[in-house]
Amino acid sequence: MAGTTIRLTMAQALVRYLCSQQTEIDGQRVPLFAGVFGIFGHGNVTCLSEALEAVQDQLPTWRGQNEQSMALAAVGFAKAKRRRQIMIATSSIGPGALNMVTAAGTAHANRLPVLLIAGDTFSSRLPDPVLQQVEHYGDPSITVNDAFKAVTRYWDRITHPAQILQSLPQAIAAMLDPADCGPAFIALPQDTQELAFDYPVAFFEDRVWSIPRPRPDRTALAKAADMLKTAKKPLIIAGGGVRYSGAEAAVAAFAARRGIPVVETIAGKGGLTHYHPVHCGPIGIIGSTSANALAGEADVIVAIGTRLQDFTTGSWTAFARDARFISINAARFDATKHRALAVVGDALETVNELDAALGGWAADARHLPRAKTLFAEWDALLDKLQTPTNAPVPTYAQVVHQVNLAAGDTDTLIAAAGGIPGEVAKGWRVKAPNSFDLEFGFSCMGYEIAAGWGCAMAQSGPGGLGGTPIVMLGDGTYMMMNSDIYSTVLSGHKMIVVVCDNGGYAVISRLQQFKGVPGFNNLLKDCRITDRANPLHVDFAAHAASMGAASRHVTSLTDLATALDWARGNDRTTVISIATDAYSWVPGDADWDVGVPEVSSRDTVRKARQSQIEIRAKQRIGV
């Protein structure tokens, strides 16, 4: 019937549909898709870009410098928005698409929504092989885009224009489902993008999406309440799911009412402020002595919104063998790990219902105060390690503390890989909820600066804290991916970047030598280079300045404080570099199970192997 359909190309219809999707943040209706990061090439420039250009005032497109980094910017945006709003990243076929696979893995590991759209080869195969096409002799249907299947929650290739009628709603539903949340990928063959089709007008009607809050099974909830009532030394582990559910206040109130200390995972850090009455520190391999001591003696652990990865569990050495777990998680897969009593449901809904089911029960009145005493001892250790000394080069701990002091309450700290994660997880004192982003689910080198760009976009919109992203990273990570400094200068999204130069991949060199291997190919001085005694150090300040950033190199903590104050007053991205000690680290770590050679001619490796056997003997046996 006339007026019930509209004729559009598949690319035009896809873009129109994305523009009509909405969500609500803090009571305000906003576009579900806030924008597009795009690098155009053959496969997306002639059709998809034509559609995006027409709606650029409604769905803005931002030009990235690298497909991986712009997709990582989308990941950083989603994290800052706590999964309530989504960015899109698009690339051409071939290497452009494959560059986004690492970012897809980062989003997948961290359960974060990103829509990835890549061009593809021709459905007709008439021009094959086309530029950048990788041919598979035994299966011509395979393209490089099949690589995304391993790192996405939803994957589709659109070979007929009508297919988006079914595919796009399913992709969005997957990205917004708290159990299945992760990246969605859509491959767009070049010849399918150009085809016109009579789409139902109803397909483009405005739709407001909401994130579901599944309630727990009553029987599982009752069992959880019964188990917790038997606890003498209970412990709550708060993961990223607490933050994404918006359950921070509920978990804190529950813990205070029941007298249970709360420790945080890497993704969960920032749900509570550092000095909250129930907060007792970060747990695990890059955790605090306080949290790890509490984990070792806990008899019932309530794990909320965490997938219990090895950095949280100390490779399952952090807990007593007879400790019992209650796992509250929206994802059944995560909730059922390691013989836990699975309570599948939204964190906010489940904690509130568990609280009601407990009646008047509370833990021993001495338990939480003792936990806070352990935390106070940890805090005093941080004070000692963060105090400036007369050493020629400051430690990570001292630099982190100086940046922490300079940060405003609404500024967001962003870090990812290398030595920085352990130091900020332990030493960063969170001032405001949700002002901390440490990507360590995938430990993706290169996430930091790109995520800073995405975070800067997110903070200026609904639900954002409104502060400035502060990116901390090492020299190795800076060298791996830094081009979005230029992106932020072009787009006007300010961040502050602190580059800690310790002469290479210092933390992995630490692990290497701790396990008996001589320093090799990590620190610059241990690499195959022309002058090992005096390796060339990059002038990071000059490099950043060449991309339009304000920049400064400092040589002392006093100068760093002055530079940070200067950076806060600048109107554009500012980069500060400082030399840091490659050998000083904050203690507190739990054990970590890594592979160590079973046989070796080195005595140091044989000793490390024996130590590793002893670590494995402490592991809680699970599934």
C-alpha positions in Angstrom: 0.0 0.0 0.0 1.2 3.5 -0.8 2.8 5.2 2.2 3.5 2.0 4.1 6.9 1.5 2.6 9.9 3.7 1.7 12.5 2.9 -0.9 16.1 3.2 0.4 19.4 1.5 -0.2 20.4 -1.0 2.4 23.0 1.4 3.8 20.5 4.3 3.9 18.0 2.1 5.7 20.6 0.9 8.2 21.6 4.4 9.1 18.0 5.6 9.3 17.1 2.8 11.7 20.1 3.5 13.9 19.0 7.2 14.1 15.5 6.2 15.3 16.8 4.2 18.3 16.6 5.9 21.7 17.3 5.2 25.4 16.9 7.0 28.7 19.7 8.2 30.9 18.8 9.8 34.3 15.3 10.4 33.0 16.4 12.1 29.8 15.6 10.5 26.4 18.7 10.5 24.3 19.9 8.7 21.1 20.9 5.1 21.8 23.7 5.6 19.3 25.6 8.7 20.2 27.9 8.8 17.1 30.2 7.0 14.7 33.9 6.6 14.6 34.8 6.1 11.0 37.6 5.6 8.6 36.3 5.3 5.1 37.8 3.2 2.3 36.5 0.9 -0.4 33.7 -1.1 1.1 32.1 1.7 3.1 32.9 5.0 1.5 30.6 5.1 -1.5 27.4 3.8 0.1 27.6 3.9 3.9 29.4 7.2 4.0 26.7 8.6 1.7 24.1 7.6 4.2 26.1 8.9 7.2 26.8 12.3 5.5 23.1 13.0 5.1 22.5 12.6 8.9 25.7 14.1 10.3 23.8 16.6 12.4 21.8 13.9 14.0 24.4 11.1 14.1 27.8 12.7 14.1 30.7 10.9 12.5 34.2 11.4 14.0 37.3 10.7 11.9 39.8 8.4 13.6 43.4 7.8 12.9 43.4 4.0 13.3 40.6 1.5 13.1 41.7 -0.2 16.3 42.0 3.0 18.3 38.7 4.4 17.2 36.9 1.2 18.1 38.7 1.3 21.5 37.4 4.9 21.9 33.9 3.4 21.4 34.7 0.9 24.2 35.9 3.7 26.5 32.7 5.6 25.7 30.5 2.6 26.6 32.3 2.1 29.9 31.9 5.8 30.9 28.3 5.6 30.0 28.0 2.3 32.1 26.6 0.5 29.0 23.6 2.8 28.6 24.6 4.4 25.3 26.6 3.0 22.4 29.1 4.2 19.8 29.6 2.8 16.3 32.9 2.1 14.6 33.1 1.5 10.9 35.9 0.5 8.6 36.6 -0.6 5.0 37.3 -4.2 4.1 40.5 -6.1 4.7 43.1 -4.6 7.0 40.8 -1.8 8.2 38.3 -4.4 9.4 41.0 -6.6 11.0 42.4 -3.6 12.9 39.1 -3.6 14.9 39.4 -7.2 16.0 41.6 -6.3 19.0 39.1 -3.7 20.1 36.3 -6.2 19.7 38.2 -8.6 22.0 38.5 -5.8 24.5 34.8 -5.1 24.4 33.9 -8.8 24.5 36.2 -9.6 27.5 34.8 -6.6 29.4 31.2 -7.2 28.5 30.8 -3.8 26.8 28.5 -2.8 23.9 30.0 -1.5 20.7 28.5 -1.7 17.2 31.2 -2.6 14.6 30.3 -2.2 10.9 32.8 -3.3 8.3 32.7 -3.3 4.5 32.9 -6.7 2.9 33.6 -8.3 -0.5 30.9 -8.7 -3.2 28.1 -11.1 -2.5 27.9 -11.8 -6.2 31.6 -12.6 -6.3 31.7 -11.4 -9.9 34.7 -9.0 -9.4 36.7 -11.5 -7.2 39.3 -11.2 -6.1 38.9 -7.6 -5.1 41.5 -5.3 -3.5 42.3 -6.5 0.1 40.4 -9.7 -0.3 41.9 -12.7 1.5 40.8 -15.8 -0.5 40.2 -19.2 1.0 40.6 -21.9 -1.6 38.2 -24.4 0.0 35.6 -22.0 1.3 34.9 -18.9 -0.9 32.3 -17.6 1.6 35.0 -16.8 4.2 36.3 -13.2 4.4 38.5 -11.5 7.0 35.3 -10.5 8.7 34.8 -14.0 9.9 37.6 -13.3 12.4 35.1 -11.3 14.4 33.1 -14.4 15.3 35.5 -15.2 18.0 35.2 -11.8 19.7 31.6 -10.7 19.3 28.3 -11.5 21.0 26.4 -11.0 17.8 27.7 -11.5 14.2 26.0 -11.2 10.8 26.7 -10.6 7.2 24.0 -8.8 5.3 23.7 -10.5 1.8 20.2 -9.2 1.1 18.8 -5.7 2.0 15.8 -7.2 3.7 18.0 -9.0 6.3 18.5 -5.8 8.4 14.8 -6.0 9.3 15.7 -9.0 11.5 19.4 -8.5 12.2 19.5 -4.9 13.6 17.0 -5.4 16.4 18.7 -8.6 17.4 22.1 -6.9 17.5 20.8 -4.1 19.7 19.0 -6.6 22.0 22.3 -8.5 22.5 24.3 -5.3 23.2 21.8 -4.2 25.9 21.2 -7.6 27.5 23.2 -7.6 30.8 23.8 -11.3 30.4 24.9 -11.2 26.7 26.3 -7.7 26.6 29.3 -7.2 24.3 30.1 -6.1 20.8 27.9 -6.7 17.8 29.4 -7.0 14.3 27.7 -6.4 11.0 29.5 -7.1 7.7 28.2 -5.1 4.7 29.1 -6.6 1.3 29.8 -3.7 -1.2 27.1 -4.7 -3.7 24.5 -5.3 -0.9 24.9 -1.8 0.4 24.0 -0.2 -2.9 20.8 -2.2 -3.4 17.4 -0.5 -2.9 14.5 -2.1 -1.2 11.0 -1.1 -0.2 11.3 -1.0 3.6 8.3 -0.8 5.9 7.9 2.7 7.3 7.1 1.2 10.7 10.7 -0.1 10.8 11.9 3.4 11.3 9.6 4.5 14.0 11.3 5.8 17.1 11.9 3.1 19.7 13.0 3.6 23.3 15.1 0.8 24.6 15.5 0.0 28.3 18.0 -2.4 29.9 16.3 -5.3 31.5 16.7 -6.1 35.2 16.1 -9.9 35.6 15.0 -10.9 39.1 16.6 -13.9 40.8 15.0 -17.3 41.2 13.3 -17.4 44.6 14.7 -20.8 45.5 18.3 -19.8 44.7 17.8 -16.6 46.6 16.5 -18.5 49.7 19.5 -20.8 49.6 21.9 -17.8 49.3 20.3 -16.2 52.4 20.6 -19.5 54.3 24.2 -19.8 53.4 25.1 -16.3 54.3 23.5 -16.7 57.7 26.0 -19.4 58.5 29.0 -17.1 57.8 31.4 -16.1 60.5 33.7 -14.0 58.3 31.7 -13.1 55.2 33.1 -11.0 52.4 31.6 -9.1 49.4 33.5 -8.9 46.1 32.1 -6.1 44.0 32.7 -6.4 40.3 32.0 -4.3 37.3 28.5 -5.6 37.1 27.7 -3.6 40.3 28.6 -0.4 38.4 26.8 -1.3 35.2 23.6 -2.2 37.2 23.8 1.1 39.1 23.9 -1.0 42.3 26.8 0.8 44.1 24.6 2.5 46.7 22.5 -0.6 47.3 25.6 -2.8 47.8 27.2 -0.3 50.1 24.0 0.0 52.2 23.6 -3.8 52.3 27.2 -4.3 53.4 26.9 -1.6 56.1 23.6 -3.0 57.4 24.9 -6.5 57.5 28.4 -5.7 58.7 30.2 -7.2 55.7 33.4 -5.7 54.3 33.5 -4.9 50.6 36.5 -5.5 48.4 36.6 -4.6 44.7 37.8 -6.2 41.5 39.6 -4.3 38.9 36.4 -3.5 36.9 34.6 -2.9 40.2 37.0 -0.4 41.6 35.4 3.0 41.6 32.0 1.8 42.6 32.8 2.9 46.2 35.0 5.8 47.2 38.3 5.0 48.8 37.2 6.0 52.3 33.7 4.6 52.2 32.9 2.9 55.6 32.7 -0.6 54.1 35.4 -0.3 51.5 38.5 -2.5 52.3 40.6 -2.3 49.1 41.2 -4.0 45.8 41.5 -7.8 45.8 43.8 -10.1 43.9 47.1 -10.1 42.0 47.2 -6.3 41.9 45.3 -6.0 45.1 45.9 -4.8 48.6 47.2 -6.6 51.6 43.9 -5.8 53.4 41.6 -7.3 50.8 43.8 -10.4 50.2 44.0 -11.1 53.9 40.2 -10.9 54.2 39.8 -13.2 51.2 42.1 -15.8 52.8 40.0 -16.0 55.9 36.5 -15.6 54.5 34.2 -18.5 54.9 31.3 -17.2 52.6 32.1 -14.9 49.7 29.3 -13.0 48.0 30.7 -12.3 44.5 28.5 -9.6 42.8 28.8 -8.8 39.1 32.3 -10.4 38.6 33.5 -13.1 36.3 36.1 -14.1 38.8 39.1 -13.9 36.5 42.6 -14.9 37.7 43.6 -11.4 38.7 40.7 -11.4 41.1 41.2 -14.9 42.5 45.0 -15.1 42.6 44.6 -17.9 40.1 42.3 -19.4 42.8 44.9 -19.3 45.5 43.4 -16.3 47.4 40.7 -18.3 49.2 40.5 -21.1 51.7 39.7 -24.5 50.1 36.5 -24.8 52.0 35.3 -21.3 51.4 31.8 -21.1 49.9 30.7 -18.8 47.1 27.5 -17.1 46.4 27.7 -15.6 42.9 25.2 -13.0 41.9 25.4 -12.3 38.2 23.1 -11.4 35.3 25.0 -14.0 33.2 24.5 -17.6 34.0 27.9 -18.5 32.6 29.6 -16.3 35.1 27.3 -17.1 38.1 28.0 -20.9 37.9 31.8 -20.8 38.0 33.8 -22.7 40.6 31.1 -24.5 42.4 29.4 -21.3 43.4 25.8 -21.1 44.4 24.5 -19.3 41.3 22.0 -16.5 41.8 21.3 -15.3 38.3 19.8 -11.9 38.3 20.4 -8.1 38.1 22.8 -6.9 40.8 20.5 -4.2 42.1 17.4 -6.3 42.2 19.1 -9.3 43.7 21.0 -7.5 46.4 17.7 -5.8 47.5 15.9 -9.1 47.6 18.7 -10.8 49.4 18.7 -8.0 52.0 15.0 -8.6 52.5 15.4 -12.4 52.8 18.1 -12.0 55.6 15.7 -10.6 58.1 17.6 -9.3 61.2 20.8 -11.2 60.5 24.1 -9.5 60.6 27.7 -10.6 60.8 29.7 -10.6 64.1 29.9 -6.9 65.1 33.7 -7.2 65.4 34.1 -8.4 61.8 33.8 -5.1 59.8 35.8 -3.0 62.3 38.6 -5.5 62.1 38.5 -5.3 58.3 38.7 -1.6 58.4 41.7 -1.8 60.7 43.5 -3.9 58.1 42.5 -1.4 55.5 43.9 1.5 57.6 47.2 -0.4 57.8 47.1 -0.7 54.0 46.4 3.0 53.7 49.3 3.8 55.9 51.6 1.7 53.8 50.4 3.6 50.7 51.2 6.9 52.5 54.7 5.7 53.2 55.4 4.5 49.7 53.9 7.6 48.1 55.9 10.0 50.2 58.6 11.8 48.1 62.2 10.8 48.7 65.6 12.1 47.5 65.9 9.4 44.9 66.9 10.7 41.5 63.9 9.2 39.8 60.4 8.9 41.3 58.5 5.7 41.7 55.2 4.9 40.0 53.6 5.1 43.5 54.8 8.6 44.0 53.7 9.7 40.5 50.3 8.1 40.9 49.8 9.9 44.2 50.8 13.3 42.7 48.3 12.8 39.9 45.7 11.6 42.3 46.1 14.8 44.4 45.7 17.0 41.4 42.6 15.2 40.0 39.2 16.8 40.6 36.4 14.8 42.1 34.7 14.3 38.7 37.9 13.6 36.7 38.2 10.0 35.5 41.4 8.1 35.7 42.0 5.8 32.7 44.7 3.1 32.5 45.1 -0.4 30.9 48.3 -2.3 30.4 51.9 -2.5 31.7 53.0 -1.5 35.2 50.5 1.3 35.6 47.4 -1.0 36.3 48.9 -2.5 39.5 50.0 0.9 40.8 46.7 2.7 40.2 44.6 -0.3 41.3 46.4 -0.3 44.6 47.4 3.4 45.0 44.6 5.5 43.4 42.2 6.8 46.1 38.9 7.1 44.3 37.2 10.4 45.2 33.8 10.0 43.4 31.9 6.9 42.3 32.5 5.8 38.7 35.6 8.0 38.2 38.0 5.1 37.6 38.5 3.0 34.4 41.1 0.4 34.5 40.8 -1.9 31.4 42.3 -5.1 32.6 39.8 -7.7 31.4 41.8 -7.8 28.2 44.8 -5.8 29.3 44.8 -4.1 26.0 47.9 -2.0 25.3 46.7 1.0 23.3 43.4 1.3 25.0 44.3 4.2 27.2 44.5 7.3 24.9 41.8 6.0 22.7 39.5 5.4 25.6 40.3 8.9 26.9 38.8 10.3 23.7 35.7 8.2 24.1 35.4 9.1 27.8 35.8 12.8 27.1 32.8 12.5 24.7 30.8 10.6 27.3 31.5 12.9 30.2 30.1 15.9 28.4 26.7 14.3 27.8 23.8 13.0 29.9 25.0 10.7 32.7 28.5 11.9 32.4 30.5 13.2 35.4 31.6 16.3 33.5 35.2 16.1 34.5 38.4 15.6 32.5 39.8 12.2 31.6 43.2 11.7 33.0 45.1 9.0 31.1 48.1 7.3 32.7 50.3 5.0 30.7 53.9 3.9 30.2 56.3 4.7 27.5 55.8 1.3 25.9 52.1 1.7 25.6 52.4 5.3 24.3 54.7 4.0 21.5 52.1 1.4 20.6 49.1 3.7 20.0 49.1 7.5 20.5 47.4 8.9 17.4 44.2 9.8 19.1 46.0 12.7 20.9 45.7 14.2 17.4 42.0 13.1 17.2 41.2 14.9 20.5 42.9 18.1 19.3 40.9 18.0 16.1 37.6 17.3 17.8 38.1 19.5 20.8 37.7 16.7 23.4 40.3 17.5 26.1 42.1 15.0 28.2 45.3 15.0 30.3 47.9 12.3 29.5 50.7 11.4 31.9 53.4 9.3 30.3 55.6 7.5 32.8 58.9 6.7 31.0 60.7 3.8 32.7 62.7 2.6 29.7 60.6 -0.1 28.1 58.2 -2.8 29.2 59.3 -2.7 32.9 56.5 -4.8 34.5 56.8 -7.7 32.1 60.6 -7.6 32.6 59.9 -7.8 36.4 57.8 -11.0 35.8 60.4 -12.4 33.4 63.2 -12.0 35.9 61.0 -13.1 38.9 60.5 -16.4 37.1 64.2 -16.9 36.6 64.8 -15.6 33.1 67.5 -12.8 32.7 66.2 -9.5 31.5 65.6 -10.0 27.8 63.9 -7.8 25.1 61.7 -5.9 27.5 63.6 -2.9 28.9 65.3 -1.0 26.1 68.7 -1.7 27.7 68.0 -5.4 27.3 67.1 -5.3 23.7 69.1 -5.8 20.5 69.9 -2.1 19.9 72.9 -0.1 18.8 73.8 1.4 22.2 72.6 -0.6 25.2 74.4 1.6 27.6 72.6 4.7 26.4 69.4 3.7 24.6 67.6 6.5 22.8 64.6 7.8 24.8 61.7 9.4 22.9 60.9 13.0 23.6 57.3 12.4 24.3 56.5 16.0 25.0 57.9 17.0 21.6 56.0 14.2 19.9 52.7 15.2 21.5 53.3 18.8 20.6 53.8 17.8 16.9 50.2 16.5 17.1 48.9 19.8 18.4 48.7 19.0 22.1 50.0 21.2 24.8 53.0 19.4 26.4 55.7 19.5 29.0 58.4 17.1 30.2 59.1 17.3 34.0 61.9 15.9 36.1 60.6 16.0 39.6 57.4 15.5 41.6 57.3 19.2 42.4 57.4 20.0 38.7 54.8 17.4 38.0 52.4 19.1 40.5 53.0 22.4 38.7 52.5 20.9 35.3 49.3 19.2 36.3 47.9 22.5 37.6 48.9 24.1 34.3 47.2 21.2 32.4 43.9 21.6 34.2 43.8 25.2 33.0 44.5 24.4 29.3 41.7 24.3 26.8 43.1 21.3 24.9 44.6 17.9 25.4 47.8 18.2 27.4 50.6 15.6 27.6 53.1 15.5 30.5 56.0 13.1 30.5 58.2 12.1 33.5 60.9 9.5 34.0 60.0 6.8 36.5 61.7 4.0 38.4 61.6 0.7 36.5 62.2 -1.5 39.6 60.0 -0.1 42.5 56.5 -1.6 42.9 53.8 -1.4 45.5 53.5 -4.8 47.3 50.3 -6.6 48.3 50.0 -9.0 45.4 48.3 -12.4 45.5 49.9 -15.4 43.8 49.6 -15.8 40.0 49.8 -19.1 38.1 51.9 -18.7 34.9 53.8 -21.2 32.9 57.4 -21.8 34.1 59.7 -24.3 32.2 59.6 -27.7 33.7 63.2 -28.3 32.8 66.0 -25.7 32.5 69.7 -25.4 32.7 69.3 -22.2 34.8 69.2 -22.6 38.6 67.0 -19.5 38.8 64.4 -21.1 36.6 64.4 -24.3 38.5 63.8 -22.4 41.7 61.0 -20.5 40.1 59.5 -23.8 38.9 59.4 -25.1 42.4 57.8 -21.9 43.6 55.1 -22.3 40.9 54.4 -25.9 42.0 53.9 -24.6 45.5 51.5 -22.0 44.2 49.5 -24.6 42.3 49.3 -26.7 45.4 47.3 -23.9 47.1 44.7 -23.6 44.3 41.1 -24.1 44.9 40.0 -26.9 42.6 37.1 -25.7 40.4 35.5 -25.9 37.0 
